[in-house]
Amino acid sequence: MNESTSTVWSRIGQSPRYKELIRSKRAFIFPASLFFIAYYFALPVLVGWWPELMKKPVFGPVNIAYLFALSQFFMAWFIAFLYVRKAGEWDKQAKQVIENEEFVSKH
């Protein structure tokens, strides 16, 4: 990377639009990841600490633990859906950062 390219990337990294893009990503990704991890590990914790609750039949041989396990698929798909929607917004923000004229190299 030559010096002028390095300078352009340094200016981009300091721009308010870029910083807002990074803040927006962190504001979604960290809470979504923490929620996913907590939800994922809730099943073994609940089965371990409250087995009688989790064994409670809902219909036929299907109990609360099975339904909770199944719900994890839907929860993951929902988070993925939300992520894809947010990623579209981030792409637009990134394009604005890159197209900002003050960062365009004048070679």
Buried (B, 14 or more C-beta within 10 A) or exposed (E): EEEEEEEBEEEBEEBEBBEEBEEBBEEBEEEBEEEBEEBEEEBEEBBEEEEEEBEEEEEEEEBBBEEBEEEBEEBEEEBEEEBEEBEEEBEEBBEEBEEBEEBEEEE
